[in-house]
Amino acid sequence: MNARAEPMAVRQPRPHQGMPPLDQAGAPLSFFEFWPMWAFYPPVLLYALWLMLRYRGILLPTVANPSFPGGGFFGESKAEILDLVVKHAPEWVAPFVVVDRPTLDPDDTAANTALDQLTWDALVRIEQAGFSLPVVAKPDLGCRGAGVQLVRTPEALRRYLWAFPAGARLLLQQLVPHEGEAGIFYCRHPGQAKGRIISITLKYFPYVHGDGRRTLRELILDDPRAGKLPHLYLHRHAERLATVPAAGEAIRLAFAGSHSRGAIFRNGTNLVTPAMEARFDAIAQSLPEFYFGRFDIRFEDFADVQAGHGFTMVEANGAGAESTHIWDRNTSLFTAWTDLMRQYRLLFQIGRANRDRGFKPLGLAEFRRWHRREKELTPLYPATD
């Protein structure tokens, strides 16, 4: 066994390789795209409150997917959900291992030894699971790309483990080395023979291209989109902002496929095909009591995904997932609100149907514990790549 070997070389794909062409004409951002949550979500929250009254259940979303912890609504374990998918549809999931971060007192002389052992154990488990560095490290609890990093070396893994909050759980997942990424939102009412895809979000990673003259800082600030969001990109590249990239060199500005962390989202719902819908319906129906959520996938060519193959799932999200196509810069504010309200109406209808079938939603006290735990951990996670 050579768990300390150099990481496997990964071929770097071209920017947006395998994705539908990225239309960059027009405004780079919608006017509301990066509003704070308190400004954007109140109409959706008011509608959700009305749904609670109409369907007589505050926490009906927690029973939308009875096989997911808490329906996958909030504070759920990514590992538990992926374990369920691996059990029933293993061929579609990127392998991963789970690591529990113990308490390590930085003032204790034994802490470094313990951290070295934890890193070694994680590398051994990765090898036993059939993959190797580089890996994607991410928290077990969390959303919106919080704490997601690409870990290329044993030393980088050690740093990530050291920075991770004590007593929390994390995942180390095989890197799927493709540019293509999308969120496929699926919905099926209990008792329906077939489900459907209600939203597709195409995720493009932002790049700037060197010209041999300007520094990386200047390239970012001069870019039509990145220049409006310097707070998302500059800190990630602080050590090389003064360098001058070679002419034609592509510099990727963000790794995590999260809109709030800088990825570019486009609405691809019109690109769904019967073969694609049939494939995701088959995967969804292979999972016991799963009805509502989003599959986050990576792929080499979106045409293969449309044909129903050629993709790897990196996450499965339940009732708390969002139809993220709304962050396409061409989506109007009214349409974004309308689409989210439609999503929540479906969610409450499914939750009500499952409650009528005998499934019991989470109690308020338990939900508060889950909510509090995730909220406490999120600010403690390492910085997102």
NORTA-V489306 format. One record per residue. N is the residue number from 0. RES is the residue in one letter. PHI is phi in degrees with one decimal (999 if undefined). PSI is psi in whole degrees, -180 to 180 (* if undefined). OMEGA is omega as a letter, one per 20 degrees, with the letter a starting at -180 (* if undefined). Layout:
N&RES&PHI&PSI&OMEGA / N&RES&PHI&PSI&OMEGA
This chain:
0&M&999&137&a / 1&N&-130.4&63&a / 2&A&-66.4&-17&r / 3&R&-97.4&14&r / 4&A&-66.7&163&r / 5&E&-63.0&148&a / 6&P&-64.0&150&r / 7&M&-63.0&135&r / 8&A&-69.0&135&a / 9&V&-118.3&126&r / 10&R&-63.9&129&a / 11&Q&-86.2&114&r / 12&P&-71.0&162&r / 13&R&-70.2&154&r / 14&P&-53.0&126&r / 15&H&64.3&20&r / 16&Q&-60.5&132&r / 17&G&83.9&-4&r / 18&M&-95.6&155&r / 19&P&-56.3&149&a / 20&P&-54.0&137&r / 21&L&-85.3&114&r / 22&D&-79.6&115&a / 23&Q&-111.0&9&r / 24&A&-72.1&152&r / 25&G&86.2&-165&a / 26&A&-65.1&137&a / 27&P&-72.2&-25&a / 28&L&-135.9&152&r / 29&S&-78.9&160&a / 30&F&-69.0&-21&a / 31&F&-108.0&2&a / 32&E&-57.7&-34&a / 33&F&-121.0&32&r / 34&W&-61.9&151&r / 35&P&-65.9&156&a / 36&M&-57.2&-37&a / 37&W&-66.1&-21&a / 38&A&-90.3&-34&a / 39&F&-87.2&-41&a / 40&Y&-88.3&-13&a / 41&P&-52.0&-44&r / 42&P&-61.4&-37&r / 43&V&-69.6&-39&r / 44&L&-63.9&-43&r / 45&L&-61.4&-40&r / 46&Y&-65.2&-40&r / 47&A&-63.4&-38&r / 48&L&-62.7&-39&r / 49&W&-65.2&-39&r / 50&L&-64.8&-36&r / 51&M&-59.2&-40&r / 52&L&-71.7&-45&a / 53&R&-62.9&-42&a / 54&Y&-99.6&5&r / 55&R&56.3&57&r / 56&G&-173.1&117&a / 57&I&-69.7&-41&a / 58&L&-112.9&35&r / 59&L&-57.9&-33&r / 60&P&-57.6&-26&a / 61&T&-73.1&-5&r / 62&V&-119.7&12&r / 63&A&-64.3&-35&r / 64&N&-125.0&89&a / 65&P&-59.7&-22&a / 66&S&-84.0&-13&r / 67&F&-91.2&145&r / 68&P&-60.4&121&a / 69&G&60.5&24&a / 70&G&70.8&0&a / 71&G&75.8&27&a / 72&F&-85.1&-45&r / 73&F&-165.2&140&r / 74&G&72.2&17&a / 75&E&-82.2&158&r / 76&S&-86.1&122&r / 77&K&-61.2&-39&a / 78&A&-64.5&-43&a / 79&E&-61.7&-41&a / 80&I&-69.4&-44&r / 81&L&-65.4&-35&r / 82&D&-59.7&-39&r / 83&L&-64.7&-43&r / 84&V&-66.2&-42&r / 85&V&-59.9&-38&a / 86&K&-64.3&-36&a / 87&H&-108.2&-23&a / 88&A&-144.6&60&a / 89&P&-62.8&-27&a / 90&E&-69.9&-11&a / 91&W&-105.0&2&a / 92&V&-115.8&135&r / 93&A&-68.3&128&a / 94&P&-62.7&155&a / 95&F&-154.8&163&r / 96&V&-128.6&158&a / 97&V&-110.2&137&r / 98&V&-126.7&130&r / 99&D&-97.6&121&a / 100&R&-83.7&112&r / 101&P&-76.4&170&r / 102&T&-75.3&127&r / 103&L&-127.7&114&r / 104&D&-77.4&115&a / 105&P&-61.4&-20&r / 106&D&-86.6&-8&a / 107&D&-84.3&128&a / 108&T&-63.5&-20&r / 109&A&-85.5&-6&a / 110&A&-63.7&-43&a / 111&N&-63.7&-40&r / 112&T&-64.2&-43&r / 113&A&-64.1&-38&r / 114&L&-68.4&-40&r / 115&D&-59.3&-42&a / 116&Q&-66.7&-40&r / 117&L&-62.0&-43&r / 118&T&-64.3&-45&r / 119&W&-60.8&-46&a / 120&D&-60.0&-40&r / 121&A&-64.8&-41&r / 122&L&-64.6&-40&r / 123&V&-63.9&-44&a / 124&R&-65.9&-36&r / 125&I&-61.0&-47&r / 126&E&-63.7&-40&r / 127&Q&-64.9&-29&r / 128&A&-80.9&-4&r / 129&G&94.8&16&r / 130&F&-137.7&-174&a / 131&S&-152.3&175&r / 132&L&-63.5&148&j / 133&P&-76.0&154&r / 134&V&-132.0&164&r / 135&V&-99.8&121&r / 136&A&-99.7&134&a / 137&K&-155.4&152&r / 138&P&-66.8&151&r / 139&D&-72.2&-34&r / 140&L&-110.9&127&r / 141&G&151.9&166&a / 142&C&-147.7&176&r / 143&R&56.6&34&r / 144&G&73.6&12&a / 145&A&-61.9&127&r / 146&G&75.3&11&a / 147&V&-83.8&128&r / 148&Q&-138.3&149&r / 149&L&-89.6&119&a / 150&V&-107.1&116&a / 151&R&-101.4&-26&a / 152&T&-131.8&161&r / 153&P&-57.4&-38&a / 154&E&-67.0&-39&r / 155&A&-65.2&-37&r / 156&L&-64.4&-42&r / 157&R&-60.3&-44&r / 158&R&-63.3&-41&r / 159&Y&-64.3&-45&a / 160&L&-63.3&-38&r / 161&W&-66.0&-39&a / 162&A&-79.2&-16&a / 163&F&-74.5&144&a / 164&P&-63.4&139&r / 165&A&-62.2&141&r / 166&G&81.3&1&a / 167&A&-102.0&163&a / 168&R&-109.5&145&r / 169&L&-135.7&163&r / 170&L&-114.5&142&r / 171&L&-117.6&113&a / 172&Q&-118.0&144&r / 173&Q&-55.4&133&r / 174&L&-71.3&128&r / 175&V&-95.6&104&a / 176&P&-82.9&55&r / 177&H&-125.0&155&r / 178&E&-77.6&-28&a / 179&G&-71.4&129&r / 180&E&-146.7&144&a / 181&A&-154.2&157&r / 182&G&-111.8&121&a / 183&I&-108.9&110&a / 184&F&-94.2&125&a / 185&Y&-118.1&146&r / 186&C&-147.8&137&r / 187&R&-149.8&130&r / 188&H&-76.3&141&r / 189&P&-53.3&131&a / 190&G&95.9&-18&r / 191&Q&-73.3&143&a / 192&A&-73.0&-34&a / 193&K&-135.0&145&r / 194&G&-98.1&-177&a / 195&R&-145.5&160&r / 196&I&-89.5&120&a / 197&I&-102.5&-10&a / 198&S&-161.3&140&r / 199&I&-128.0&126&r / 200&T&-110.8&121&r / 201&L&-90.2&129&a / 202&K&-111.3&118&a / 203&Y&-109.5&133&r / 204&F&-86.5&133&a / 205&P&-74.9&141&r / 206&Y&-132.5&154&r / 207&V&-122.6&157&a / 208&H&-121.7&129&a / 209&G&-66.5&153&r / 210&D&-124.7&7&r / 211&G&76.7&2&a / 212&R&-123.5&-48&a / 213&R&-88.4&149&r / 214&T&-72.6&166&r / 215&L&-61.3&-39&r / 216&R&-57.9&-45&a / 217&E&-66.1&-39&r / 218&L&-61.7&-42&r / 219&I&-65.9&-48&a / 220&L&-68.5&-27&a / 221&D&-86.2&-13&a / 222&D&-71.2&137&a / 223&P&-57.3&-34&a / 224&R&-99.6&-53&a / 225&A&-60.0&-33&r / 226&G&-64.6&-20&r / 227&K&-87.7&-8&a / 228&L&-131.1&45&a / 229&P&-61.1&-27&a / 230&H&-66.2&-19&r / 231&L&-86.8&-22&a / 232&Y&-117.6&-38&a / 233&L&-60.8&-43&a / 234&H&-66.1&-27&a / 235&R&-70.8&-24&a / 236&H&-119.6&28&a / 237&A&-56.3&-36&a / 238&E&-75.2&-14&a / 239&R&-126.6&14&a / 240&L&-62.6&-30&a / 241&A&-86.5&-5&r / 242&T&-78.3&158&r / 243&V&-110.4&103&r / 244&P&-62.9&147&a / 245&A&-65.1&156&r / 246&A&-58.2&126&r / 247&G&87.2&-9&r / 248&E&-68.7&129&r / 249&A&-94.7&126&r / 250&I&-115.4&116&r / 251&R&-78.8&130&a / 252&L&-91.5&-20&a / 253&A&-149.3&146&r / 254&F&-100.2&-45&a / 255&A&-70.1&137&r / 256&G&-83.5&55&a / 257&S&-121.1&132&a / 258&H&-61.1&-44&a / 259&S&-67.9&-15&r / 260&R&-102.6&5&r / 261&G&116.4&-5&r / 262&A&-69.0&154&a / 263&I&-97.3&124&a / 264&F&-107.3&138&r / 265&R&-130.6&147&r / 266&N&-79.4&116&r / 267&G&-114.5&19&a / 268&T&-59.9&-31&a / 269&N&-71.8&-7&a / 270&L&-95.4&1&r / 271&V&-62.7&143&r / 272&T&-122.5&161&r / 273&P&-58.0&-40&a / 274&A&-66.0&-40&r / 275&M&-64.9&-47&a / 276&E&-63.6&-39&r / 277&A&-65.0&-39&a / 278&R&-65.1&-47&a / 279&F&-71.3&-29&r / 280&D&-66.0&-40&r / 281&A&-65.0&-43&r / 282&I&-63.0&-48&a / 283&A&-61.4&-42&a / 284&Q&-75.4&-15&r / 285&S&-74.8&-19&r / 286&L&-87.0&128&a / 287&P&-64.7&130&r / 288&E&54.1&45&r / 289&F&-112.9&130&a / 290&Y&-134.2&-18&a / 291&F&-153.6&122&r / 292&G&163.8&-176&a / 293&R&-123.4&132&r / 294&F&-97.7&120&r / 295&D&-94.9&122&a / 296&I&-126.7&158&r / 297&R&-125.6&153&a / 298&F&-159.9&161&r / 299&E&-88.7&-32&a / 300&D&-148.3&121&a / 301&F&-63.5&-26&r / 302&A&-60.1&-35&r / 303&D&-66.2&-41&r / 304&V&-60.6&-42&r / 305&Q&-62.9&-27&r / 306&A&-85.6&-3&r / 307&G&92.9&20&r / 308&H&-154.7&-178&r / 309&G&76.2&32&r / 310&F&-138.6&160&r / 311&T&-130.3&131&a / 312&M&-82.8&131&r / 313&V&-107.8&-21&r / 314&E&-153.3&152&r / 315&A&-125.7&124&a / 316&N&-115.0&144&a / 317&G&-101.1&-132&a / 318&A&-63.2&-23&a / 319&G&-86.2&1&a / 320&A&-68.6&157&a / 321&E&-120.3&145&r / 322&S&-75.4&86&a / 323&T&-74.9&-1&r / 324&H&-62.0&-17&a / 325&I&-63.5&-17&a / 326&W&-89.5&10&r / 327&D&-64.3&132&a / 328&R&-63.4&-15&r / 329&N&-89.4&-4&r / 330&T&-79.8&131&r / 331&S&-76.9&159&r / 332&L&-60.4&-43&a / 333&F&-63.0&-41&r / 334&T&-65.6&-40&r / 335&A&-60.8&-47&r / 336&W&-62.6&-43&a / 337&T&-62.3&-44&a / 338&D&-65.8&-39&r / 339&L&-68.0&-38&r / 340&M&-64.9&-39&r / 341&R&-62.7&-42&r / 342&Q&-60.0&-45&a / 343&Y&-68.9&-33&r / 344&R&-62.9&-45&r / 345&L&-61.7&-41&a / 346&L&-60.8&-47&a / 347&F&-69.3&-35&r / 348&Q&-62.9&-43&r / 349&I&-68.0&-43&r / 350&G&-59.9&-43&r / 351&R&-63.0&-42&a / 352&A&-63.2&-40&r / 353&N&-71.6&-35&r / 354&R&-63.7&-40&r / 355&D&-65.3&-23&r / 356&R&-84.6&-3&r / 357&G&111.0&-1&r / 358&F&-83.5&142&a / 359&K&-107.3&125&r / 360&P&-65.8&163&r / 361&L&-61.1&149&r / 362&G&-78.2&160&a / 363&L&-60.8&-41&a / 364&A&-63.5&-43&r / 365&E&-66.7&-42&r / 366&F&-62.2&-41&r / 367&R&-61.2&-39&r / 368&R&-62.6&-45&r / 369&W&-62.4&-46&a / 370&H&-61.8&-45&a / 371&R&-63.8&-42&a / 372&R&-61.0&-47&a / 373&E&-66.4&-42&a / 374&K&-63.9&-35&r / 375&E&-70.5&-38&a / 376&L&-77.9&-37&a / 377&T&-53.4&-45&r / 378&P&-68.2&-14&a / 379&L&-91.9&-8&a / 380&Y&-70.6&154&r / 381&P&-59.8&160&r / 382&A&-60.4&147&r / 383&T&-83.0&137&r / 384&D&-73.8&*&*
